[in-house]
Amino acid sequence: MRKPILFFGAILFLYNVTKAQALAYTGQSEFNKSMQNAAIIEYPFTDGTTLDAINAKFKGLGYSGKDDGDYRLFKGVKLSDIGDSTYDLYFKVERKSKKEKDKAEVYFIISRGYEKFYAEAGSPDLFNNAKNYLNKLFNDVAARDLENQIAAQEDVVKKANKKMDNLTDDGKELEKKKDKLEQEIADNKDKATEQQKELDAQKQILDMLKAKRK
């Protein structure tokens, strides 16, 4: 079983290599017309895939998100990867640009509750953890993207298989029609042979009748 496992691992490795990862950094993100410190990262995946992965990640941890303006909010989260407290986590996921539809930018801001957001100057460890979290989240987004591609390809295969089944059924019907047509041709030949005999016989009678003319 080692070879299949190694082969699958190689596929995942090559997949992640082709989707180069940028590292998270600290920047600014607007929330309710006020700029907040944010951990920011760019993923080489669509914004839809990225947001789906984030939602699935936190759903697996027992948290349901809700929309809050441009952000996806997860309230009252206890996450040791971020820190020891309970946090409200805000994720804004945007397409990088109209031309770069397959790239998404994620803005991650953290509140202690009631929209009281942390700043990097006062909480450098928290922001380091937030950036590391976004870096590691790449694997979740990559896995979601791969599953989406697999699902899409399964749909392609399903449609191709259905088309193949239809063609196979059509082929069977055509074979039946072919057999029937070949039988009709054979029957027609037999009838034509018999008819030729009948025609020859009637011609002989006609010739005999004509011979009796004076």
Biotite code that builds the C-alpha atoms (Angstrom):
import biotite.structure as struc

atoms = struc.array([
    struc.Atom([0.000, 0.000, 0.000], chain_id="A", res_id=1, res_name="MET", atom_name="CA", element="C"),
    struc.Atom([3.018, 2.319, 0.255], chain_id="A", res_id=2, res_name="ARG", atom_name="CA", element="C"),
    struc.Atom([3.198, 3.100, -3.473], chain_id="A", res_id=3, res_name="LYS", atom_name="CA", element="C"),
    struc.Atom([-0.411, 4.409, -3.788], chain_id="A", res_id=4, res_name="PRO", atom_name="CA", element="C"),
    struc.Atom([0.052, 6.510, -0.634], chain_id="A", res_id=5, res_name="ILE", atom_name="CA", element="C"),
    struc.Atom([3.330, 7.943, -1.897], chain_id="A", res_id=6, res_name="LEU", atom_name="CA", element="C"),
    struc.Atom([1.785, 8.588, -5.311], chain_id="A", res_id=7, res_name="PHE", atom_name="CA", element="C"),
    struc.Atom([-1.178, 10.445, -3.801], chain_id="A", res_id=8, res_name="PHE", atom_name="CA", element="C"),
    struc.Atom([1.187, 12.429, -1.590], chain_id="A", res_id=9, res_name="GLY", atom_name="CA", element="C"),
    struc.Atom([3.197, 13.394, -4.648], chain_id="A", res_id=10, res_name="ALA", atom_name="CA", element="C"),
    struc.Atom([0.035, 14.622, -6.367], chain_id="A", res_id=11, res_name="ILE", atom_name="CA", element="C"),
    struc.Atom([-0.826, 16.828, -3.380], chain_id="A", res_id=12, res_name="LEU", atom_name="CA", element="C"),
    struc.Atom([2.747, 18.118, -3.253], chain_id="A", res_id=13, res_name="PHE", atom_name="CA", element="C"),
    struc.Atom([2.728, 19.025, -6.945], chain_id="A", res_id=14, res_name="LEU", atom_name="CA", element="C"),
    struc.Atom([-0.718, 20.590, -6.569], chain_id="A", res_id=15, res_name="TYR", atom_name="CA", element="C"),
    struc.Atom([0.461, 22.857, -3.757], chain_id="A", res_id=16, res_name="ASN", atom_name="CA", element="C"),
    struc.Atom([3.641, 23.737, -5.639], chain_id="A", res_id=17, res_name="VAL", atom_name="CA", element="C"),
    struc.Atom([1.593, 24.937, -8.616], chain_id="A", res_id=18, res_name="THR", atom_name="CA", element="C"),
    struc.Atom([-0.461, 27.090, -6.237], chain_id="A", res_id=19, res_name="LYS", atom_name="CA", element="C"),
    struc.Atom([2.334, 29.188, -4.784], chain_id="A", res_id=20, res_name="ALA", atom_name="CA", element="C"),
    struc.Atom([1.553, 30.672, -1.384], chain_id="A", res_id=21, res_name="GLN", atom_name="CA", element="C"),
    struc.Atom([2.233, 34.241, -0.325], chain_id="A", res_id=22, res_name="ALA", atom_name="CA", element="C"),
    struc.Atom([2.851, 34.918, 3.364], chain_id="A", res_id=23, res_name="LEU", atom_name="CA", element="C"),
    struc.Atom([0.517, 36.973, 5.527], chain_id="A", res_id=24, res_name="ALA", atom_name="CA", element="C"),
    struc.Atom([1.441, 40.495, 6.540], chain_id="A", res_id=25, res_name="TYR", atom_name="CA", element="C"),
    struc.Atom([0.010, 43.309, 8.660], chain_id="A", res_id=26, res_name="THR", atom_name="CA", element="C"),
    struc.Atom([-1.963, 46.079, 7.022], chain_id="A", res_id=27, res_name="GLY", atom_name="CA", element="C"),
    struc.Atom([-5.178, 48.058, 7.299], chain_id="A", res_id=28, res_name="GLN", atom_name="CA", element="C"),
    struc.Atom([-8.776, 47.167, 6.665], chain_id="A", res_id=29, res_name="SER", atom_name="CA", element="C"),
    struc.Atom([-11.832, 49.394, 6.882], chain_id="A", res_id=30, res_name="GLU", atom_name="CA", element="C"),
    struc.Atom([-14.685, 48.469, 9.185], chain_id="A", res_id=31, res_name="PHE", atom_name="CA", element="C"),
    struc.Atom([-17.640, 50.799, 9.638], chain_id="A", res_id=32, res_name="ASN", atom_name="CA", element="C"),
    struc.Atom([-15.681, 53.712, 8.139], chain_id="A", res_id=33, res_name="LYS", atom_name="CA", element="C"),
    struc.Atom([-12.811, 53.187, 10.577], chain_id="A", res_id=34, res_name="SER", atom_name="CA", element="C"),
    struc.Atom([-9.422, 51.688, 9.688], chain_id="A", res_id=35, res_name="MET", atom_name="CA", element="C"),
    struc.Atom([-8.313, 48.692, 11.742], chain_id="A", res_id=36, res_name="GLN", atom_name="CA", element="C"),
    struc.Atom([-5.093, 46.724, 11.928], chain_id="A", res_id=37, res_name="ASN", atom_name="CA", element="C"),
    struc.Atom([-5.522, 43.511, 9.981], chain_id="A", res_id=38, res_name="ALA", atom_name="CA", element="C"),
    struc.Atom([-3.630, 40.371, 9.115], chain_id="A", res_id=39, res_name="ALA", atom_name="CA", element="C"),
    struc.Atom([-3.757, 40.146, 5.318], chain_id="A", res_id=40, res_name="ILE", atom_name="CA", element="C"),
    struc.Atom([-2.942, 37.368, 2.894], chain_id="A", res_id=41, res_name="ILE", atom_name="CA", element="C"),
    struc.Atom([-3.410, 36.575, -0.773], chain_id="A", res_id=42, res_name="GLU", atom_name="CA", element="C"),
    struc.Atom([-4.500, 33.104, -1.844], chain_id="A", res_id=43, res_name="TYR", atom_name="CA", element="C"),
    struc.Atom([-4.239, 31.745, -5.411], chain_id="A", res_id=44, res_name="PRO", atom_name="CA", element="C"),
    struc.Atom([-7.867, 30.630, -5.272], chain_id="A", res_id=45, res_name="PHE", atom_name="CA", element="C"),
    struc.Atom([-11.220, 32.254, -5.998], chain_id="A", res_id=46, res_name="THR", atom_name="CA", element="C"),
    struc.Atom([-12.930, 34.342, -3.349], chain_id="A", res_id=47, res_name="ASP", atom_name="CA", element="C"),
    struc.Atom([-15.848, 31.902, -3.301], chain_id="A", res_id=48, res_name="GLY", atom_name="CA", element="C"),
    struc.Atom([-13.616, 28.892, -2.671], chain_id="A", res_id=49, res_name="THR", atom_name="CA", element="C"),
    struc.Atom([-11.690, 30.795, 0.010], chain_id="A", res_id=50, res_name="THR", atom_name="CA", element="C"),
    struc.Atom([-14.817, 31.863, 1.884], chain_id="A", res_id=51, res_name="LEU", atom_name="CA", element="C"),
    struc.Atom([-16.270, 28.350, 1.631], chain_id="A", res_id=52, res_name="ASP", atom_name="CA", element="C"),
    struc.Atom([-13.086, 26.967, 3.179], chain_id="A", res_id=53, res_name="ALA", atom_name="CA", element="C"),
    struc.Atom([-13.211, 29.474, 6.051], chain_id="A", res_id=54, res_name="ILE", atom_name="CA", element="C"),
    struc.Atom([-16.864, 28.703, 6.740], chain_id="A", res_id=55, res_name="ASN", atom_name="CA", element="C"),
    struc.Atom([-16.172, 24.966, 6.679], chain_id="A", res_id=56, res_name="ALA", atom_name="CA", element="C"),
    struc.Atom([-13.143, 25.388, 8.947], chain_id="A", res_id=57, res_name="LYS", atom_name="CA", element="C"),
    struc.Atom([-15.112, 27.134, 11.659], chain_id="A", res_id=58, res_name="PHE", atom_name="CA", element="C"),
    struc.Atom([-18.181, 24.962, 11.216], chain_id="A", res_id=59, res_name="LYS", atom_name="CA", element="C"),
    struc.Atom([-15.913, 22.032, 11.995], chain_id="A", res_id=60, res_name="GLY", atom_name="CA", element="C"),
    struc.Atom([-14.913, 23.830, 15.186], chain_id="A", res_id=61, res_name="LEU", atom_name="CA", element="C"),
    struc.Atom([-18.548, 24.360, 16.132], chain_id="A", res_id=62, res_name="GLY", atom_name="CA", element="C"),
    struc.Atom([-18.953, 28.005, 15.076], chain_id="A", res_id=63, res_name="TYR", atom_name="CA", element="C"),
    struc.Atom([-21.494, 29.404, 12.634], chain_id="A", res_id=64, res_name="SER", atom_name="CA", element="C"),
    struc.Atom([-20.605, 32.611, 10.883], chain_id="A", res_id=65, res_name="GLY", atom_name="CA", element="C"),
    struc.Atom([-22.848, 35.486, 9.872], chain_id="A", res_id=66, res_name="LYS", atom_name="CA", element="C"),
    struc.Atom([-22.417, 38.408, 7.531], chain_id="A", res_id=67, res_name="ASP", atom_name="CA", element="C"),
    struc.Atom([-21.501, 41.743, 9.056], chain_id="A", res_id=68, res_name="ASP", atom_name="CA", element="C"),
    struc.Atom([-21.127, 44.238, 6.248], chain_id="A", res_id=69, res_name="GLY", atom_name="CA", element="C"),
    struc.Atom([-18.282, 43.076, 4.017], chain_id="A", res_id=70, res_name="ASP", atom_name="CA", element="C"),
    struc.Atom([-17.074, 40.641, 6.668], chain_id="A", res_id=71, res_name="TYR", atom_name="CA", element="C"),
    struc.Atom([-17.860, 37.127, 7.773], chain_id="A", res_id=72, res_name="ARG", atom_name="CA", element="C"),
    struc.Atom([-18.116, 37.229, 11.559], chain_id="A", res_id=73, res_name="LEU", atom_name="CA", element="C"),
    struc.Atom([-17.525, 34.349, 13.976], chain_id="A", res_id=74, res_name="PHE", atom_name="CA", element="C"),
    struc.Atom([-18.465, 35.440, 17.487], chain_id="A", res_id=75, res_name="LYS", atom_name="CA", element="C"),
    struc.Atom([-17.176, 34.168, 20.803], chain_id="A", res_id=76, res_name="GLY", atom_name="CA", element="C"),
    struc.Atom([-14.444, 32.009, 19.349], chain_id="A", res_id=77, res_name="VAL", atom_name="CA", element="C"),
    struc.Atom([-11.921, 30.254, 21.577], chain_id="A", res_id=78, res_name="LYS", atom_name="CA", element="C"),
    struc.Atom([-8.984, 29.333, 19.383], chain_id="A", res_id=79, res_name="LEU", atom_name="CA", element="C"),
    struc.Atom([-5.625, 28.462, 20.886], chain_id="A", res_id=80, res_name="SER", atom_name="CA", element="C"),
    struc.Atom([-3.886, 29.150, 17.558], chain_id="A", res_id=81, res_name="ASP", atom_name="CA", element="C"),
    struc.Atom([-4.848, 32.811, 18.001], chain_id="A", res_id=82, res_name="ILE", atom_name="CA", element="C"),
    struc.Atom([-4.599, 33.276, 21.770], chain_id="A", res_id=83, res_name="GLY", atom_name="CA", element="C"),
    struc.Atom([-5.960, 32.395, 25.197], chain_id="A", res_id=84, res_name="ASP", atom_name="CA", element="C"),
    struc.Atom([-8.975, 34.718, 25.194], chain_id="A", res_id=85, res_name="SER", atom_name="CA", element="C"),
    struc.Atom([-12.370, 34.593, 23.529], chain_id="A", res_id=86, res_name="THR", atom_name="CA", element="C"),
    struc.Atom([-12.509, 36.586, 20.305], chain_id="A", res_id=87, res_name="TYR", atom_name="CA", element="C"),
    struc.Atom([-14.848, 37.857, 17.645], chain_id="A", res_id=88, res_name="ASP", atom_name="CA", element="C"),
    struc.Atom([-13.132, 37.041, 14.350], chain_id="A", res_id=89, res_name="LEU", atom_name="CA", element="C"),
    struc.Atom([-13.863, 39.018, 11.197], chain_id="A", res_id=90, res_name="TYR", atom_name="CA", element="C"),
    struc.Atom([-12.834, 37.811, 7.741], chain_id="A", res_id=91, res_name="PHE", atom_name="CA", element="C"),
    struc.Atom([-13.248, 39.885, 4.618], chain_id="A", res_id=92, res_name="LYS", atom_name="CA", element="C"),
    struc.Atom([-12.634, 37.945, 1.412], chain_id="A", res_id=93, res_name="VAL", atom_name="CA", element="C"),
    struc.Atom([-12.361, 39.804, -1.871], chain_id="A", res_id=94, res_name="GLU", atom_name="CA", element="C"),
    struc.Atom([-11.424, 38.970, -5.433], chain_id="A", res_id=95, res_name="ARG", atom_name="CA", element="C"),
    struc.Atom([-8.013, 40.524, -6.014], chain_id="A", res_id=96, res_name="LYS", atom_name="CA", element="C"),
    struc.Atom([-9.092, 42.237, -9.233], chain_id="A", res_id=97, res_name="SER", atom_name="CA", element="C"),
    struc.Atom([-11.382, 41.852, -12.222], chain_id="A", res_id=98, res_name="LYS", atom_name="CA", element="C"),
    struc.Atom([-8.486, 40.471, -14.239], chain_id="A", res_id=99, res_name="LYS", atom_name="CA", element="C"),
    struc.Atom([-7.281, 38.140, -11.487], chain_id="A", res_id=100, res_name="GLU", atom_name="CA", element="C"),
    struc.Atom([-10.462, 36.211, -10.783], chain_id="A", res_id=101, res_name="LYS", atom_name="CA", element="C"),
    struc.Atom([-8.570, 33.210, -9.434], chain_id="A", res_id=102, res_name="ASP", atom_name="CA", element="C"),
    struc.Atom([-6.895, 35.150, -6.628], chain_id="A", res_id=103, res_name="LYS", atom_name="CA", element="C"),
    struc.Atom([-8.444, 36.253, -3.356], chain_id="A", res_id=104, res_name="ALA", atom_name="CA", element="C"),
    struc.Atom([-7.333, 38.660, -0.652], chain_id="A", res_id=105, res_name="GLU", atom_name="CA", element="C"),
    struc.Atom([-8.299, 37.944, 2.942], chain_id="A", res_id=106, res_name="VAL", atom_name="CA", element="C"),
    struc.Atom([-8.444, 40.639, 5.618], chain_id="A", res_id=107, res_name="TYR", atom_name="CA", element="C"),
    struc.Atom([-8.543, 39.296, 9.163], chain_id="A", res_id=108, res_name="PHE", atom_name="CA", element="C"),
    struc.Atom([-9.404, 41.608, 12.063], chain_id="A", res_id=109, res_name="ILE", atom_name="CA", element="C"),
    struc.Atom([-9.922, 40.555, 15.665], chain_id="A", res_id=110, res_name="ILE", atom_name="CA", element="C"),
    struc.Atom([-12.159, 42.015, 18.336], chain_id="A", res_id=111, res_name="SER", atom_name="CA", element="C"),
    struc.Atom([-12.387, 41.394, 22.057], chain_id="A", res_id=112, res_name="ARG", atom_name="CA", element="C"),
    struc.Atom([-16.120, 41.938, 21.635], chain_id="A", res_id=113, res_name="GLY", atom_name="CA", element="C"),
    struc.Atom([-18.451, 44.865, 20.937], chain_id="A", res_id=114, res_name="TYR", atom_name="CA", element="C"),
    struc.Atom([-16.289, 45.871, 17.945], chain_id="A", res_id=115, res_name="GLU", atom_name="CA", element="C"),
    struc.Atom([-13.319, 46.728, 20.172], chain_id="A", res_id=116, res_name="LYS", atom_name="CA", element="C"),
    struc.Atom([-10.557, 45.721, 17.804], chain_id="A", res_id=117, res_name="PHE", atom_name="CA", element="C"),
    struc.Atom([-6.997, 44.795, 18.664], chain_id="A", res_id=118, res_name="TYR", atom_name="CA", element="C"),
    struc.Atom([-4.085, 46.813, 17.284], chain_id="A", res_id=119, res_name="ALA", atom_name="CA", element="C"),
    struc.Atom([-0.739, 45.287, 16.470], chain_id="A", res_id=120, res_name="GLU", atom_name="CA", element="C"),
    struc.Atom([1.150, 47.834, 18.570], chain_id="A", res_id=121, res_name="ALA", atom_name="CA", element="C"),
    struc.Atom([-0.565, 46.651, 21.736], chain_id="A", res_id=122, res_name="GLY", atom_name="CA", element="C"),
    struc.Atom([-0.869, 42.969, 20.811], chain_id="A", res_id=123, res_name="SER", atom_name="CA", element="C"),
    struc.Atom([2.111, 41.931, 18.650], chain_id="A", res_id=124, res_name="PRO", atom_name="CA", element="C"),
    struc.Atom([1.877, 38.253, 19.652], chain_id="A", res_id=125, res_name="ASP", atom_name="CA", element="C"),
    struc.Atom([-1.787, 38.148, 18.729], chain_id="A", res_id=126, res_name="LEU", atom_name="CA", element="C"),
    struc.Atom([-1.028, 39.529, 15.272], chain_id="A", res_id=127, res_name="PHE", atom_name="CA", element="C"),
    struc.Atom([1.851, 37.117, 14.753], chain_id="A", res_id=128, res_name="ASN", atom_name="CA", element="C"),
    struc.Atom([-0.541, 34.306, 15.621], chain_id="A", res_id=129, res_name="ASN", atom_name="CA", element="C"),
    struc.Atom([-3.177, 35.724, 13.265], chain_id="A", res_id=130, res_name="ALA", atom_name="CA", element="C"),
    struc.Atom([-0.708, 35.870, 10.385], chain_id="A", res_id=131, res_name="LYS", atom_name="CA", element="C"),
    struc.Atom([0.521, 32.346, 11.101], chain_id="A", res_id=132, res_name="ASN", atom_name="CA", element="C"),
    struc.Atom([-3.097, 31.210, 11.188], chain_id="A", res_id=133, res_name="TYR", atom_name="CA", element="C"),
    struc.Atom([-3.717, 32.667, 7.734], chain_id="A", res_id=134, res_name="LEU", atom_name="CA", element="C"),
    struc.Atom([-0.527, 31.027, 6.462], chain_id="A", res_id=135, res_name="ASN", atom_name="CA", element="C"),
    struc.Atom([-1.688, 27.628, 7.704], chain_id="A", res_id=136, res_name="LYS", atom_name="CA", element="C"),
    struc.Atom([-5.216, 28.226, 6.435], chain_id="A", res_id=137, res_name="LEU", atom_name="CA", element="C"),
    struc.Atom([-3.769, 27.972, 2.930], chain_id="A", res_id=138, res_name="PHE", atom_name="CA", element="C"),
    struc.Atom([-3.886, 24.180, 3.224], chain_id="A", res_id=139, res_name="ASN", atom_name="CA", element="C"),
    struc.Atom([-7.611, 24.255, 4.043], chain_id="A", res_id=140, res_name="ASP", atom_name="CA", element="C"),
    struc.Atom([-8.354, 26.511, 1.089], chain_id="A", res_id=141, res_name="VAL", atom_name="CA", element="C"),
    struc.Atom([-6.194, 24.363, -1.197], chain_id="A", res_id=142, res_name="ALA", atom_name="CA", element="C"),
    struc.Atom([-8.059, 21.250, -0.031], chain_id="A", res_id=143, res_name="ALA", atom_name="CA", element="C"),
    struc.Atom([-11.407, 22.929, -0.668], chain_id="A", res_id=144, res_name="ARG", atom_name="CA", element="C"),
    struc.Atom([-10.273, 24.026, -4.129], chain_id="A", res_id=145, res_name="ASP", atom_name="CA", element="C"),
    struc.Atom([-9.146, 20.497, -4.928], chain_id="A", res_id=146, res_name="LEU", atom_name="CA", element="C"),
    struc.Atom([-12.470, 19.055, -3.765], chain_id="A", res_id=147, res_name="GLU", atom_name="CA", element="C"),
    struc.Atom([-14.302, 21.611, -5.912], chain_id="A", res_id=148, res_name="ASN", atom_name="CA", element="C"),
    struc.Atom([-12.224, 20.577, -8.915], chain_id="A", res_id=149, res_name="GLN", atom_name="CA", element="C"),
    struc.Atom([-12.879, 16.907, -8.188], chain_id="A", res_id=150, res_name="ILE", atom_name="CA", element="C"),
    struc.Atom([-16.618, 17.573, -7.877], chain_id="A", res_id=151, res_name="ALA", atom_name="CA", element="C"),
    struc.Atom([-16.595, 19.525, -11.143], chain_id="A", res_id=152, res_name="ALA", atom_name="CA", element="C"),
    struc.Atom([-14.656, 16.767, -12.903], chain_id="A", res_id=153, res_name="GLN", atom_name="CA", element="C"),
    struc.Atom([-16.994, 14.126, -11.494], chain_id="A", res_id=154, res_name="GLU", atom_name="CA", element="C"),
    struc.Atom([-19.869, 16.104, -13.040], chain_id="A", res_id=155, res_name="ASP", atom_name="CA", element="C"),
    struc.Atom([-18.012, 16.193, -16.378], chain_id="A", res_id=156, res_name="VAL", atom_name="CA", element="C"),
    struc.Atom([-17.411, 12.437, -16.193], chain_id="A", res_id=157, res_name="VAL", atom_name="CA", element="C"),
    struc.Atom([-21.039, 11.835, -15.214], chain_id="A", res_id=158, res_name="LYS", atom_name="CA", element="C"),
    struc.Atom([-22.276, 13.813, -18.223], chain_id="A", res_id=159, res_name="LYS", atom_name="CA", element="C"),
    struc.Atom([-19.765, 12.095, -20.516], chain_id="A", res_id=160, res_name="ALA", atom_name="CA", element="C"),
    struc.Atom([-20.837, 8.707, -19.156], chain_id="A", res_id=161, res_name="ASN", atom_name="CA", element="C"),
    struc.Atom([-24.506, 9.554, -19.731], chain_id="A", res_id=162, res_name="LYS", atom_name="CA", element="C"),
    struc.Atom([-23.719, 10.594, -23.297], chain_id="A", res_id=163, res_name="LYS", atom_name="CA", element="C"),
    struc.Atom([-21.787, 7.340, -23.765], chain_id="A", res_id=164, res_name="MET", atom_name="CA", element="C"),
    struc.Atom([-24.738, 5.342, -22.415], chain_id="A", res_id=165, res_name="ASP", atom_name="CA", element="C"),
    struc.Atom([-27.070, 7.166, -24.814], chain_id="A", res_id=166, res_name="ASN", atom_name="CA", element="C"),
    struc.Atom([-24.765, 6.456, -27.743], chain_id="A", res_id=167, res_name="LEU", atom_name="CA", element="C"),
    struc.Atom([-24.525, 2.804, -26.696], chain_id="A", res_id=168, res_name="THR", atom_name="CA", element="C"),
    struc.Atom([-28.321, 2.559, -26.523], chain_id="A", res_id=169, res_name="ASP", atom_name="CA", element="C"),
    struc.Atom([-28.594, 4.285, -29.903], chain_id="A", res_id=170, res_name="ASP", atom_name="CA", element="C"),
    struc.Atom([-26.046, 1.836, -31.279], chain_id="A", res_id=171, res_name="GLY", atom_name="CA", element="C"),
    struc.Atom([-28.109, -1.122, -30.079], chain_id="A", res_id=172, res_name="LYS", atom_name="CA", element="C"),
    struc.Atom([-31.225, 0.336, -31.688], chain_id="A", res_id=173, res_name="GLU", atom_name="CA", element="C"),
    struc.Atom([-29.321, 0.941, -34.913], chain_id="A", res_id=174, res_name="LEU", atom_name="CA", element="C"),
    struc.Atom([-28.025, -2.652, -34.837], chain_id="A", res_id=175, res_name="GLU", atom_name="CA", element="C"),
    struc.Atom([-31.606, -3.873, -34.469], chain_id="A", res_id=176, res_name="LYS", atom_name="CA", element="C"),
    struc.Atom([-32.669, -1.691, -37.383], chain_id="A", res_id=177, res_name="LYS", atom_name="CA", element="C"),
    struc.Atom([-29.667, -2.924, -39.361], chain_id="A", res_id=178, res_name="LYS", atom_name="CA", element="C"),
    struc.Atom([-30.565, -6.582, -38.694], chain_id="A", res_id=179, res_name="ASP", atom_name="CA", element="C"),
    struc.Atom([-34.179, -5.877, -39.613], chain_id="A", res_id=180, res_name="LYS", atom_name="CA", element="C"),
    struc.Atom([-33.120, -4.033, -42.772], chain_id="A", res_id=181, res_name="LEU", atom_name="CA", element="C"),
    struc.Atom([-30.712, -6.822, -43.760], chain_id="A", res_id=182, res_name="GLU", atom_name="CA", element="C"),
    struc.Atom([-33.522, -9.354, -43.267], chain_id="A", res_id=183, res_name="GLN", atom_name="CA", element="C"),
    struc.Atom([-35.877, -7.215, -45.363], chain_id="A", res_id=184, res_name="GLU", atom_name="CA", element="C"),
    struc.Atom([-33.203, -6.995, -48.075], chain_id="A", res_id=185, res_name="ILE", atom_name="CA", element="C"),
    struc.Atom([-32.749, -10.780, -48.012], chain_id="A", res_id=186, res_name="ALA", atom_name="CA", element="C"),
    struc.Atom([-36.527, -11.297, -48.141], chain_id="A", res_id=187, res_name="ASP", atom_name="CA", element="C"),
    struc.Atom([-36.746, -8.823, -50.993], chain_id="A", res_id=188, res_name="ASN", atom_name="CA", element="C"),
    struc.Atom([-34.075, -10.733, -52.932], chain_id="A", res_id=189, res_name="LYS", atom_name="CA", element="C"),
    struc.Atom([-35.960, -14.003, -52.414], chain_id="A", res_id=190, res_name="ASP", atom_name="CA", element="C"),
    struc.Atom([-39.203, -12.398, -53.569], chain_id="A", res_id=191, res_name="LYS", atom_name="CA", element="C"),
    struc.Atom([-37.409, -10.848, -56.547], chain_id="A", res_id=192, res_name="ALA", atom_name="CA", element="C"),
    struc.Atom([-36.030, -14.287, -57.513], chain_id="A", res_id=193, res_name="THR", atom_name="CA", element="C"),
    struc.Atom([-39.504, -15.828, -57.321], chain_id="A", res_id=194, res_name="GLU", atom_name="CA", element="C"),
    struc.Atom([-40.958, -12.896, -59.210], chain_id="A", res_id=195, res_name="GLN", atom_name="CA", element="C"),
    struc.Atom([-38.328, -13.292, -61.933], chain_id="A", res_id=196, res_name="GLN", atom_name="CA", element="C"),
    struc.Atom([-39.371, -16.936, -62.348], chain_id="A", res_id=197, res_name="LYS", atom_name="CA", element="C"),
    struc.Atom([-43.011, -15.881, -62.556], chain_id="A", res_id=198, res_name="GLU", atom_name="CA", element="C"),
    struc.Atom([-42.118, -13.174, -65.073], chain_id="A", res_id=199, res_name="LEU", atom_name="CA", element="C"),
    struc.Atom([-40.176, -15.632, -67.245], chain_id="A", res_id=200, res_name="ASP", atom_name="CA", element="C"),
    struc.Atom([-43.077, -18.094, -67.150], chain_id="A", res_id=201, res_name="ALA", atom_name="CA", element="C"),
    struc.Atom([-45.591, -15.445, -68.168], chain_id="A", res_id=202, res_name="GLN", atom_name="CA", element="C"),
    struc.Atom([-43.294, -14.275, -70.989], chain_id="A", res_id=203, res_name="LYS", atom_name="CA", element="C"),
    struc.Atom([-43.154, -17.840, -72.314], chain_id="A", res_id=204, res_name="GLN", atom_name="CA", element="C"),
    struc.Atom([-46.937, -18.009, -72.300], chain_id="A", res_id=205, res_name="ILE", atom_name="CA", element="C"),
    struc.Atom([-47.051, -14.691, -74.134], chain_id="A", res_id=206, res_name="LEU", atom_name="CA", element="C"),
    struc.Atom([-44.559, -15.877, -76.722], chain_id="A", res_id=207, res_name="ASP", atom_name="CA", element="C"),
    struc.Atom([-46.568, -19.073, -77.265], chain_id="A", res_id=208, res_name="MET", atom_name="CA", element="C"),
    struc.Atom([-49.757, -17.066, -77.742], chain_id="A", res_id=209, res_name="LEU", atom_name="CA", element="C"),
    struc.Atom([-48.060, -14.752, -80.234], chain_id="A", res_id=210, res_name="LYS", atom_name="CA", element="C"),
    struc.Atom([-46.715, -17.733, -82.157], chain_id="A", res_id=211, res_name="ALA", atom_name="CA", element="C"),
    struc.Atom([-50.303, -18.877, -82.854], chain_id="A", res_id=212, res_name="LYS", atom_name="CA", element="C"),
    struc.Atom([-51.002, -15.750, -84.912], chain_id="A", res_id=213, res_name="ARG", atom_name="CA", element="C"),
    struc.Atom([-51.655, -16.340, -88.591], chain_id="A", res_id=214, res_name="LYS", atom_name="CA", element="C"),
])
